[in-house]
């Protein structure tokens, strides 16, 4: 059956279109490959332009702040066809991120990163909804594929760009844009005849009415996302620093992050699949409870056991995200893109809040105390999970 033919089927009755879902997941991987370039390129950019370290660090803000516009982009996507924003996003992001080495100064880099920020916001606000349309009743499975794509891209990106810098030089990174351009060409071929919403779905509510309708569901979701962000910040950004302060070798501390990422990729896919079979709340309960137990073991045991814990922690921590994505989308079928955009914007805002908070607490009383507090955060999510709407019975 062609993509155009299945586009008119009700979203809840459509089959799981594996090829289309994988297409969007691969495009997500290609896009996030480039957004992960910035941290790895900072040392070379600082050296080339003689930038102060603090000023160079603020470049990430220009990449992130357009994400606040994701609810607006989602609202527009509910009312019109914005699939071309998704189609063009990998190419736009690839071109501007690959050309950072050609920027003559800080201001030009800031403008380039703002463009990338808008491209990133568009992709993350609209593409998961399109992937959800192709997922039919197996929405969690589709969101698992979406998450795996992003995790793979963000994991591989730094390796790709530092290798390019080593063999091609900073300006030679521009050749990497060809991957993103190819991803956009594939998206155009696959999505050009497919609307980003099913015609059978009821028309969207006005945005004020939609936000009121979402309030009961989104309030606990916001709490879960914020508390989860503390766990992610601790186990991603501060993990090598924490382990080296605990006496772990620097090489092993750096490798530990890769171990966590491998677990995250497996957890994102399997938890999405499991949430379709067992229910979103069941997976959230299991993921959050397991994360606290594993964090306690991680903090109390020796180095070898910690590596095993990190693999399992990657699995459990990533398990919450596909379930939440699926729950948010299926709760508001007429305003899926607005709900998804709101969810993604909250996620992007929660991350820097958690990063700064853990850093401050770590400087004040030590990273170990900060990690102990982080281990409690998933338990605080459990009352919020209980407030999420009841789900339909699952086969």
N, C-alpha and C positions, 0 to 999 in steps of 0.2 A: 504494500500500500504506500502511495506517495506521501511525502510530507504535507503537500497541499491538501490532499484528501483528508488526512487525519486532523487537519487544523480545524475542521468544522465539527468534530466530535466533541461532546461534552467532556470537560476536563476530567470529571470523576469516572467516566466510562472508557476513556481512551486507554489503549495498551501502553505498556512501558516501552518507549522507543529508544532502545539502547544506543543505536548509532547517533541519534540526535543529542541525547544526553551526554554521551562521550565527546561529541564534537564541542559542546559548550564547555565541558570540563577541561578539555585540552586547550581551548582558547583561554580559559581562566588560568591554566598553568603557564601558557605563553605570555599572558599579560603580567602576572605576578612575578615571573622570571625577571622582568625589567624593573618593577618597583623595588625589588630587593637589591638592586645595583647600588643605591645611594650609600648605605653604610660602608660597603666594600670599596667604593670609589673615593670616599672622603680623604683618606691619607694622600692619595695622588693629587686630588684637587687642591688640598691645603698646600702641598708642596709647589704645585704649578703657579698658583695665584697668591701665595704667601698670605693665606687667610688665617686670622686668629682662630684657635680651636673652638671657642664659644660661638663665634660668628658662623663657622662652618656647621656647627651642630644645629643652628636655627634653620638650616635649609630644609630639614625634615618637616618643619611646621608648614612650609609652603606646599608641600606634598600632601599634607593631611587635612588642612582646614577646609578645602572644598567638599570633603566628605559630609560636612554638616548640611549640605544641600541635598543629600540623598532623599529625604522625605519629599521635597519639592519635585525632584526628578521622578520619583515613584508616582506621585500624584498625577503628573503630566502623562506618565506612561499608562496609567489606568484609563485615561481619557483619549489617548491618541497612540499612534504607532511609532514608538521610539526604538525599534529594533536596529535602526542604522547607527544609533549611538553605541550599541553593543558591537555591531559589525566593525565599526571603525576604531573602537577602543584599543585593541592590541596594536594596531599599526601606529596610532597617534602616540601611545605610551612608548612603543619601541623606538620611534624616530627621536623623540625628545630626550629619552633617557640615554640612548646610545650616543647622542651628540653633546652630552654634558662636558666632555673633554675638550670640545671646540669653543665653549663659552668663553668670552673675553674677560668676564668679571662676575662678581657676586650678583649684581642686579639682573643680569641676563639669565644666570642660572635660576634665580628666584622666579622669574617669569616663566621659564621653561617648566619648572616644577609645578607651578600653578596650573599650567595647561594639562600636565600629567595628572594632577589632582582632580581636575574636572573629568578627565577621561576615566580615571579610576572610579570616581563616584558614579558615573553613568553606568559602567559595567556592573558594579556591585549592587546598584539599585534595581536594575532591570533584568540582567541575565539570569539570576536565580529564579525569577518568576517564569521566564521562558523555559528554563530547565524543568521547573515544576509542571508546566503545561505538558511537556513531553513525558512526564513521569506517571500520569494518570493517578490511580489510587496508591501507587508506590512512591509517594512524595518523599518520604524519608530516604528511600534508596537513591532517588535523584539528588537530594541535597547531600548525601554522602559522597556521590561522584563529584559534585561541585566542590566540596571541601577538599577532597583528595587532590583535585587539580590545583587548587591554590597552594596547598601544602607542598606539593611536588615542585611547583614553580618557585616558591619562596626558598625552598631548601637548595635547589640546584643553582639558582641565580647567582649567588655570591661566588660559587666555584667557577661558573662560566665566565664572569666578568674579570675576576682576578687572573684567570688563565689568559684571557684576551689581552689584558694590560701587559702581562709578562711577555707575550710573544709578538703582539702587534703594536704595543704602545698605547697611551691614553687615547690618542686620536683614532687609533685603529679599532677601538670599540665600536665605532660607527658601523662597521660591517655587520654587527650583531642585529641591527634593525631588520635585516631581511627575514628573520624568524617571525617577528611580529607582523610584518607586512604579509607574509604567507598565511599566517593564522587568520588575518582579516579577509583575505581572498577566499579561504575555505569557508569562513562564516558567511560571506556573501553568497556563495554558491548554495550553501545548505539552508540559509534562512531567508533568502530574498522573497520567497513565496509564502512565508509563514508569518501570520500576524502574532503579536506578542500577547494576545489574550483570546480566549475562546469566545466565539460569537454567542454561544449558548449561556454564558455566565451573565447574571443580572448586572445592569448598569451600575457604575460606581456611585456611592453616596457623595454628596458635597463634602469638601474636606473637613469642615467643622463638624458635621454630623458623623463623619467617619471617625474622627479622632475621639469624639464622645463615645461612640460604639466600641472603640478599641481600648478605652481606658481600663476597664476591669481586667482585661487580659494583659495589656502592656505593662501595667504597674508591677506585677510580680516578675514579669520577664525582665524589666529594667533592673530590678534588684538582683536577679540571678546573673545577668550579664556583668554588672559592676563587680559583684563578689567573685565571679569567675575570673575577671580580668586580673585580680590580685594573684591568683594561682598561676595564671599564664605568665605574668610579668616575673614572678619569682623563678619559675622553671624555664624561662627562655632568656630574658635579658640578664638576670643576675646569677644564673646558674654557674657559669664558669668562675665568677668572682667568689661566690659562696664556697664552692668546692676548693679553690686554691687557698682560701683563708682557713679551711678545715684541714689543710695539709695535703690535699691531692695534687699530684703532678700536673703541670700546666697543660701538657699534651692530652692527658686523660680527661682533664676538666673540659677542654675544648671538644674532645670526642663525645663527651657525655651529652652535649647538645644534639648531636646527630642521632644518638641512641634514642633520646626523647622524641625527635622528629619522626623516626621510623615508627615508633609506637603510635604517634599522632596520625600518621597516614592510615595505618591499619584500623585504628579506632574510629576515625571519621567514616570510613566506608562501612564497617560492620555495625556501628551504632545506628547509622541511617537505615540500614536493612532491618536491624532488630526493632527499631521504633515502629516500622510498618507492621510487624508481626505481633509485638508485645504491647505496643502503646507508647506514646511520647513520654508520658509521666513515669511509666515504669523504667524506661531507660534513664531518665533524669535522676530518679531515686537511686538507681544502681550506680550510675556514674559518679554522682556527688558523694555518696557514702563511701564508695571504694576509694575515691581520691583522698579523703581524709585519713582512711586507714593506711593507705600507701605512703602518704606524707609523713605520718607518725613513724612508720617503719624506716623510711628514708632518713629521718633525722636521728633515729636511735641506733642505727646499725653501722657496720663497717663498709669499707669502700666497695668490695665485690658485690655485696648485697644491694648497695645503693645503685649500681648500674642496672641490676635486674629491676629494681623499683622504678627507675626512670623509664625503662621500656614500658612497664605496666602503667605508669603515670601518664605517659603520652597517650596510651590507649584510653584511659578513663577520662582524662581532662578533655580530649577532643570529642569524646562521646556526647557531650551536652549540646554541641553546636548544631549538628544536623537535625537533632530532635527539636530544638528550639526554632530553627529555620522553618522546618516543616509545619510545626504547630502554628507559628505566626501566619504563614501563608494560607493554610487550610481554614483558619478561624475567620478569615475575611475574604471570601472568594471574589467579591465585587471590587475590593480595594487591595488586592494582593500586592501590587507594586508599592503603594503607599505604605502598607504595613511592613513590607520587606525593607524599604528605604529607611523607615523610622528605626527598625531593628538594627540595621547596619550602621546608621549614624550613631546610635547609642553605643554600639560596640567600639567604633573608632574613637569616641570621646572617652570611654571608660579606660582605654589602654594607657594614655598619658597620665591620667589621674592615678592609676595604680602604680605606674612606674615611679612617679615623683614621690608618692606616699611611702613606698617601700624603701626608696633611696633615703628619704628623710629619717624614717625609723631606723634604718640600718646604720646611718651615721650617728644617731642619737644613742641607741642602746645595743647596736650590733645586728648583723644580718641573721644570726641564728634566732634571735628573739622575733625578728620580722618574719622569718620562715615559720616559726611556731604559730604566730598569729594567722599567717596565711593558711596553715593547715586546718584551722577552725572555720575558715570562710565557707567551704562547701556545706558544712552542717547548718550554717545560718541560712543557706538557700532552701533547705528542706521545707520549712513552713511556707515559703513562697511557692514551691512546687505544688503544695496542697491547695493553693488558691487558684491554680490554673484551671481553665474550664474542663469539664468532664469531656471525655472523648467518645466518639461512636464505637460500638462494639466491633472488634476486629476478628476476621476469620483466622 
